[in-house]
């Protein structure tokens, strides 16, 4: 299928699944459409066992979506900007230490610990995979996904301070996680670190991507802010934000900077100073409506794609066992990555009741982890990493996503 046919097919499926979920299943939209598309994928996989043509058709269809490229080079910039647009900078600033600790330390700590434990786990079940590729898996599975987190938290009714911590962390550790993944994946592809890389060169590359992306986002966001302030026409101002998201992300990536971090910083600037000082009430209302609609549509499309990509997986008894066992492994590492900074910062500030439990269970993984896994070069390591990534993502969205609200109600109900 060409681009338009693929786009039309996915959009039609998304509309159909959204209708079925709203009319009959009544789950949160993102979870409902992903569950339906997952069931459809599993039916295609089972049917493929009896008819090889169905299996090949399903795989060719999934390949035509170009999931990794579609998300990382297309949808991600829109979703990150829409999420950052509604984050209050004052609340973000008041939680800067815990958000910064979770986004930076938590992501790095989790990536290396997940990599190490996964290496041991795979060896225990009789699967050999180079340690560097276990680190690649750790890097792509450690950042919480802002797309999944933001869509689920809308219905979870978390206290504002906790919601700010979870969303703030997810927005920033996404960019950090992508940068870390790119660095480790490059080491893996160059011969497990034999490509002349040193800790200094890796640190400089990380700083270039992360810090450079933040500075670029601040500059591009400020330029857009000045343009917004000079006009009072909602159509022009919406187009300016669209240009900021698409052009800014593309230019940052072309310059070797982190596009996700750049767009988050730009979105925070426009969502706070731009909203207060550069927009009329009419523009503010129309801009919010526009980006909320974009966010909801793309979220639904993304979760349909996540479900449909399951047809690309191939499991053996060993890989299935490893995929199941890695779920609690990732959760335990997440618990450790949250407990350490929260335990240290408790000495200087207070945290909401059950903060560690909520931050641990609310650290959802989603489409970004899948997209990063699919972006790896074809080979046995990629297939195994996909087989480990999908169970974590499916469990995260379907189980953690459906129960995080109940956990919050339980914790704060106990305190009432």
N, C-alpha and C positions, 0 to 999 in steps of 0.2 A: 504493500500500500504506500502511496505517496503521503507527504506531510498532511495535506488537508483531509484525506480519507482517514488517516490514523487519528487526527485530532477530532474529526467528526464522530468516529467510532467511540473513542474514549469519553467524549462529552455526552454522547447519547447513553452510554452505559452508566455514567455518573448520575445523570438525570433519572434514569430508570431505577437505579439502586437507591437513590435518595428518596424517591417516591415510595418504593417498597418499604424502606426503613421507617419513613414518617407515617405511612398508612397502617403498617402491620407490626413492625418489630419495635419501634419506638425507643431505640437506643440513641445516644448522642450521634449526630450525623457522621462524624469521621469514623467512629467505631463501627457504626451500623453498615456503612458502605464498604468498609474494609472487610467486615465479616462476610457480607454477601459475595464480594469478589473473591474472597478466600475460598468459600464454598464452591463457587463456580470453577476456580482453578483446580481444586481437589477433584471435582467431578471430571474435569478434562484429563487430569493425570490418571485417574482410575480407568476412564474410557480408553486412554492411550495404551493401557495394558492389554486391551482386547483388539485394538485397531491401531496399527503403527501410524497410519495416516493422520489420525486425530492428534497423536502426540507431536508429530512433526509440524502440523498446522498450528497447534497451540504454542509451540516454541518459537516458530517463525513470527507469529503474531506478537508474542512478548518481546522478541528481539527488535521488532519494528518500532516499539515505543521509545527505544533509546533512553531508558529510565535514568541512567546516571547523568547523561548529557542534558536531558530535559530538566532534571532537578537542579543540578549544580550550576549549569550555565543558563538556566531560564527561570524556573519557578522560584528558586531559593531567594533571589534578590527581592522579589515582590513580597514574599512571605515574611522575610526578616524585617523589611521596612514597615510593613503593616503592623507587625508585632511591636517594634520599637516605637512606633508613632504614638502609642498610648501608654508608654512607661513614664511615670512622673520622675523627673530628675532629682527633685528634693528627696523623695523616698529612696531613690537609687543611691543618692549620696549618703543618706543616713545608714544604709546597709552596705556601704562600699567595702568594708573589711571582710565581711563574710562572703559577699558575692565575689570579690576578687580572689579570696582564698579558695573558694570552691571552683571557680572558673579556671584559675591557673594551677595552683597546687593540686586541687582535686583531680583535674583532668590528667596532669602529668603523672601523679602518683597512681591513679587508677590504670592508666595505659600500661605502665611498666609492670604493675602487680598482676593485672589481668594477663598480660603477655607471658609472665613467668609461670603463673598458675595454669594457664592453658597449655603451655609446653609440657608441664608435668602431667596434666590430665590426659592429653593426647597420648603421651608415652604409656600411661597406665592402661589405656584401652587398646593399645597396640597400633597406634597411628603415628607415623614419623612425619614431622614437619619441622623445617629449620626454625631455630629460635627467632630469627629476624622476622619471619612471617607471623609468628605468634605475637610479636610486638606490633606488627601491622594490624592484626585483629584487635589488640588492646587499644591501639590508637583510634580505630574507627568506631569501636563500641563504647568507649568511655564518655565522650561528650553527650550530655542529655540533649535531646532534639527539641529546639524551640517550637517547631511546627506542631509536634505532638503535644508538648507541654502546654502551649498557649491554648490550643483547641480544647483540651481536656479540662484545664483549670477554669474555663468559662462556666462550667456547670458544677465545679467542686465546692464552691463557696468557702474557699480558704480565707483565713484572716488576712487583711491587706499586707501586713508586714511579711508574712510567710509567702504570700503570692508574689510580692516584689522580689524576695530572695530567690524563689524558684525560677521565675521568668527572667530575672536579671542574669542569674547564672547561666541559664540555657541559651540566652542570646549571645553571651560573650564566650562561653566555653565551646560553642559551635565553631566560631572562627578559629579559636586556639586549637581545637581538635582537628579541624581540616588542615591547618598548617602543620601540626605534628604528624598527621597521617602522610602528607606529601613528603615530608622530610624522611620518615621511616621507610615509606614505599620506595623512595629514590635510592636509599641505602640498599634495600632488598634487591631492587632491579639491577643495581650496579655490582652485584656480587657479594652481598652480605657485608657491605662496608669497605670493600676493597677498592673503591673508586676514588681514593685520595681524600676522603672526607675526614675531618678532625672534629673534636668537640667544639673548637673555636669556630670552624666554618659552619657547623650545624647551628650553633648559637647565633651566629651572625645572620644566617638565613631565616631562622625563627624570628629574630628581632626585626629583620627587614619586612617580613610578611605581616607580623602582628602589629608592631609599633608603626611601621610605615602605613599599614592599612588604616589604623586609627587616625593618624595625622591627615591622610588623604580624605577620609570621611569627614573630618572636621572642616577642612578647607572647602571641599565640594559642597558640604551642607551649608556652610556660611555663604558661598556664592549663590546657592539656590535661595537661601533666606533673604539676601539682599534683593534678588529678583522678585520674590514674592512680596516684599515690602513696598516695591515701587509700582505695583499694579493692584487694582481691585476688580478682578474678573475671575470668577471661579473656574471657568473653562481653561483660561490661560494658566492659572495657578495649578490646576490638576495636571496639565501637560508638563509644567515645570517639574513637579514631583515625579512624574513618569520618566522624564529625561534624566533626572537625578538617579533614579533607581537603575534604569537600563544602561545609560551611558556611564554612570559612575562605576557600576559593577564591572562593566566591560573594560573600562580604562584602567581601573585598579588591577584587574587580573593581567592585563597586557603589560603593566609596569612591574609585575612580579610582586604585587602587594596582595594582602588578603581582602578579597571582595566582600566576604561576609562581614568582617569586622568594620570595613569602611561603610557599608550600608547601615549597619546597626548604629554606628556613631552619627551618621548623617540623619537617620530616622529619629534618634533622640533629640538632635538639635532642632529639626523641623517640628517635631511633636511637642516641644516645650517652648522655646523662644519663638519659633515660627508661628505656632498656634496663638501665642499671647500677643505678639507685637507685629505680625506681618499679615494677619488675616482678619477680614470682617466676620461677623457672626454668620452671615450667609455662606461665605466661602468655607468657614470652619465646618459648618454642618454638612455641606455638600462634599467636602474633602473626606470627612470621616465616613460618610455613607458610601462613597466610592471605594475607599480602601477596605472597609469592612466587607463589602460585597466581593471585591477581588480576593480577599483573604478567605472567605467562606467557600467560594467557588473552587479556588486552587487547592484548598485543604481537602475538599471532597474528591477532586480529581486525583490528588496525590495518594490518598488512602485507597482509592480504587486500584491505582497502579501497583501499590505495595502488595495488595492481595493477588493481583493477576500475575506478578512476577514469580510466584511460587512454582509455576510450571517449568521454570528453568532449573529447578533444584533436582539433584540426583542423590539419593541416600542409600547407604548400605547399613547393615546392622551396627557396625562400629561408629559410623558418622552420625547415625541417628542417636545412639547412646551418648556420644560426645555432645551433640547439640542439646540434648535434654539436661545433661550434667552441667553444662556451661551456664545455664540460667541461674541456679543458685550461686554459682561462683561469681558471676558478675554482680549479683545483688549483695553478696557479702563484701566484695571489694568496694562497692558503692557505700555500704554502711561504714566501712573503715575510712573512706575518703571524706565522708561527711562528719563522722564522729571526731576525728582529729582536730580540724579547724574549729568546730563548734566547741569542743572541750577546752581548747586554748582560749578562745574569745569569751567564754563564759566568765572568765576572771575580770573582764572589763566591761561587759554589757550583759543585759538580760535577753533571753530567747523565749519565744512562745512555748507553751506546753507541748510536748511531743514533737519538737522541732526536728530532732534527728530522725525519728520514724517517718515523719511526713516528707522531709527532704529526701530521705532514702527511697521511699516508695513512690514519690512524685518525680523521681529522676527517670523520665521515660526515654526510651530509644525509639527511633522512627526511621523515616525515609532517608535521612542523611547517611546513616550507617549503611543502609542497603545500597545507596547510590555510590558511596565510597568503595564498598566491596565490589560492585559491578564495574567500577572504573579500573580495576586491576587488569593486568595483561592476562589473556586466557591461559589456563594451565591448571595443573592439579592443586596448586596452592590456592588459587582463586576459587575453585570449586569447593574446597574444604572450608575456606573462610566464609563463603556464602552459606554453606550448610550449618555453620556455627552462628552466623549473624541472624538468620531468619527466625530461629526459635526464640532468641532473646527479644527481637523486635515484636514478634507476634504475641509473646507472653506479656511484654511490657505494655502494649497498647490494649489488648483484650482483657487481661487480668488486672494489671496495675491501673490502667486507665479507667476501668469500670468500678474499681473498689477504692480509689483514692478519696473520693467524696465521702464514702462510708467510713473510711479511716478517720477523716477529719471530723465528721459528725460524732464518731465514737469518742475520740480524744477530748473534744471540747464539750461533749455531752457529759463526760465523767466529771468535768470541772464545774459544770453548771450548779 
